[in-house]
Amino acid sequence: MGKVSTTILIVDDHEQIRSVLRSMLEQEAYEVLEAANGTEMMAALKAQPVDLITLDLSMGKENGLELMRQVRAHNPVPVLLVTAKGSEIDRIVGLELGADDYIVKPFNLREVLARIRAVLRRVEPSPSPPADLAADASDGVIGFSGWTLDTRARELRNARRQPVALTTAEFDLLEVMARRPARVLTREGLIDLTKGPDSAPFDRAIDTLIGRLRKKIEPDCERPVLIKTVRGVGYIFCPQST
């Protein structure tokens, strides 16, 4: 029997905010869990599978970034950060730790819902390959420089066939670039391709993701040969075919 609902875990120390988010999400037929602190969050994650977490970085006595680190150390579940206005550094660090997106308080409930849906869509397999799918990826598998990217299983394996863990955002970005080898892609273009044109433009988020990917797939992330920077423009993916 298939799963009948999508489960979202709200992590916030303000009961009123949790209540408002729960009400909105339940109206949209999501199953909702709540956690007021890190202990409750980890207990909820151990108790049952969760499809997405909304995580407030301003958690009073607890460090929201440390909670993000704990989540990513044990679970690849997508995470939507909730941050305070003006806390760009926290957003950047959160993205570096593996968050998939963020929203700034005070937030509009419709925007929260839109961002949750966008992240969940990125986790779901595409119903059909895009028109510009590379010829060697017709079966959903893209090979490059000894790596194998399975876009249907959403899995990356190295030359020794060992799986390499990627967050949802990292996988989406690598897939976008792997499908468009030897093309210069602007930061704005990458944002549109990975998140959609309605996403908030945040160039540093793309730079952060590129840095994370380089650490995982480059022989030397300080001297990248797969994902090269095109100064003042964006990036270009330069694989060797396999």
FIKE-691377 format. One record per residue (C-alpha): x, y, z; residue in three letters. Coordinates in steps of 0.2 Angstrom, whole numbers, padded with zeros to 4 digits, always signed. Last residue first. Layout:
REM residues N
XYZAla/...
***
This chain:
REM residues 242
+0163+0039-0099Thr/+0163+0056-0106Ser/+0176+0069-0099Gln/+0166+0082-0090Pro/+0168+0101-0092Cys/+0153+0109-0083Phe/+0153+0128-0085Ile/+0150+0142-0072Tyr/+0144+0160-0070Gly/+0146+0176-0079Val/+0159+0188-0070Gly/+0173+0175-0071Arg/+0168+0159-0079Val/+0171+0147-0065Thr/+0174+0129-0069Lys/+0165+0113-0063Ile/+0174+0098-0069Leu/+0192+0104-0068Val/+0192+0112-0051Pro/+0209+0118-0043Arg/+0204+0121-0025Glu/+0192+0107-0026Cys/+0205+0094-0030Asp/+0200+0078-0038Pro/+0182+0086-0039Glu/+0167+0077-0035Ile/+0162+0080-0017Lys/+0171+0096-0012Lys/+0167+0103-0029Arg/+0148+0100-0025Leu/+0149+0109-0009Arg/+0157+0124-0017Gly/+0145+0124-0031Ile/+0131+0124-0019Leu/+0138+0139-0010Thr/+0140+0149-0026Asp/+0122+0145-0030Ile/+0116+0151-0013Ala/+0127+0166-0015Arg/+0117+0171-0031Asp/+0101+0173-0021Phe/+0087+0178-0032Pro/+0070+0174-0023Ala/+0062+0159-0033Ser/+0048+0163-0045Asp/+0059+0159-0060Pro/+0061+0140-0055Gly/+0071+0131-0042Lys/+0085+0122-0051Thr/+0083+0129-0069Leu/+0079+0146-0064Asp/+0093+0147-0051Ile/+0105+0140-0063Leu/+0100+0153-0076Gly/+0102+0167-0063Glu/+0120+0161-0059Arg/+0124+0160-0077Thr/+0127+0144-0086Leu/+0141+0143-0099Val/+0138+0127-0109Arg/+0151+0113-0111Ala/+0139+0100-0103Pro/+0121+0104-0101Arg/+0113+0088-0094Arg/+0127+0087-0081Ala/+0124+0105-0076Met/+0106+0103-0072Val/+0109+0086-0064Glu/+0123+0093-0053Leu/+0111+0107-0047Leu/+0097+0095-0043Asp/+0108+0083-0034Phe/+0116+0097-0023Glu/+0099+0104-0019Ala/+0092+0088-0014Thr/+0107+0084-0003Thr/+0120+0073-0010Leu/+0128+0057-0003Ala/+0141+0048-0013Val/+0137+0030-0018Pro/+0151+0018-0021Gln/+0153+0011-0039Arg/+0172+0012-0038Arg/+0172+0026-0051Ala/+0160+0036-0040Asn/+0141+0034-0038Arg/+0128+0048-0038Leu/+0110+0043-0034Glu/+0093+0051-0038Arg/+0086+0034-0043Ala/+0079+0041-0058Arg/+0093+0054-0062Thr/+0106+0040-0060Asp/+0123+0050-0060Leu/+0138+0039-0063Thr/+0156+0046-0060Trp/+0171+0041-0069Gly/+0174+0057-0078Ser/+0155+0058-0083Phe/+0141+0046-0085Gly/+0123+0051-0085Ile/+0110+0038-0082Val/+0091+0041-0085Gly/+0090+0029-0099Asp/+0092+0043-0112Ser/+0107+0050-0103Ala/+0120+0046-0116Asp/+0110+0057-0128Ala/+0110+0072-0117Ala/+0093+0078-0112Leu/+0089+0094-0121Asp/+0070+0090-0122Ala/+0068+0087-0104Pro/+0066+0069-0098Pro/+0048+0064-0093Ser/+0039+0062-0076Pro/+0053+0069-0067Ser/+0057+0060-0050Pro/+0051+0069-0035Glu/+0063+0078-0024Val/+0063+0094-0034Arg/+0044+0094-0032Arg/+0045+0093-0013Leu/+0057+0108-0013Val/+0044+0118-0024Ala/+0029+0113-0014Arg/+0038+0119+0002Ile/+0043+0135-0007Arg/+0025+0138-0012Ala/+0018+0134+0005Leu/+0029+0146+0013Val/+0026+0159+0000Glu/+0007+0157+0003Arg/+0010+0159+0022Leu/+0019+0176+0020Asn/+0034+0177+0030Phe/+0040+0189+0044Pro/+0053+0181+0043Lys/+0064+0175+0029Val/+0062+0159+0019Ile/+0076+0147+0015Tyr/+0080+0133+0003Asp/+0088+0115+0002Asp/+0098+0116+0018Ala/+0115+0106+0017Gly/+0127+0114+0029Leu/+0133+0126+0016Glu/+0115+0132+0014Leu/+0114+0135+0033Gly/+0130+0144+0033Val/+0123+0156+0019Ile/+0107+0158+0027Arg/+0115+0162+0044Asp/+0127+0175+0035Ile/+0111+0183+0027Glu/+0103+0186+0044Ser/+0095+0203+0038Gly/+0077+0197+0041Lys/+0076+0182+0052Ala/+0078+0164+0045Thr/+0066+0150+0042Val/+0076+0136+0034Leu/+0068+0123+0022Leu/+0076+0106+0025Val/+0075+0091+0013Pro/+0078+0074+0022Val/+0095+0067+0019Pro/+0096+0061+0037Asn/+0110+0058+0050His/+0123+0071+0049Ala/+0111+0083+0039Arg/+0099+0084+0054Val/+0113+0087+0067Gln/+0121+0101+0056Arg/+0104+0109+0055Met/+0102+0108+0073Leu/+0119+0116+0075Glu/+0113+0130+0063Leu/+0097+0133+0074Gly/+0108+0135+0089Asn/+0097+0132+0105Glu/+0093+0144+0119Lys/+0081+0154+0108Gly/+0078+0144+0092Met/+0081+0157+0079Ser/+0086+0146+0065Leu/+0068+0140+0062Asp/+0068+0123+0053Leu/+0054+0118+0041Thr/+0058+0099+0038Ile/+0052+0089+0023Leu/+0047+0071+0019Asp/+0048+0064+0036Val/+0050+0045+0040Pro/+0044+0040+0057Gln/+0050+0039+0076Ala/+0068+0043+0073Lys/+0064+0059+0065Leu/+0052+0064+0078Ala/+0064+0060+0092Ala/+0077+0071+0083Met/+0066+0085+0082Met/+0059+0083+0100Glu/+0077+0084+0107Thr/+0081+0099+0095Gly/+0067+0110+0102Asn/+0049+0114+0100Ala/+0045+0100+0088Ala/+0029+0097+0078Glu/+0022+0084+0066Leu/+0011+0088+0051Val/+0002+0077+0038Glu/-0001+0087+0023Tyr/-0019+0088+0016Ala/-0017+0107+0011Glu/-0028+0112+0025Gln/-0016+0102+0036Glu/-0002+0113+0030Leu/-0011+0130+0034Met/-0016+0124+0051Ser/+0001+0117+0055Arg/+0009+0133+0050Leu/-0002+0143+0061Val/+0000+0132+0076Ser/+0019+0130+0074Arg/+0020+0149+0074Ile/+0009+0151+0089Gln/+0020+0138+0099Glu/+0036+0147+0096His/+0051+0135+0098Asp/+0051+0130+0080Asp/+0053+0114+0071Val/+0039+0110+0059Ile/+0040+0092+0053Leu/+0031+0089+0036Ile/+0024+0072+0031Thr/+0017+0069+0014Thr/+0001+0058+0013Ser/-0006+0042+0007Val/+0010+0032+0006Lys/+0007+0017-0005Gly/+0000+0000+0000Met/
***
